[in-house]
């Protein structure tokens, strides 16, 4: 025989679980391909094309050539102008 508080707890637990199950909503649509999905696909294709063009036209080599910090090149350039003014 189960005590009264234990029975009350079991009954209360069942109703709490039942209430949670009633509030649960399961989407029945699945994945939908709306206009934002198609726009994302189009922009991903454009981005991929631009990256391929950048690599094929020597963009990586250009970035390696420009590899120094901007401050070091700017000061050298300004110093050379200062010496020409004298």
Residue pairs with C-beta under 8 A, 6 or more apart in sequence:
2 10
54 60
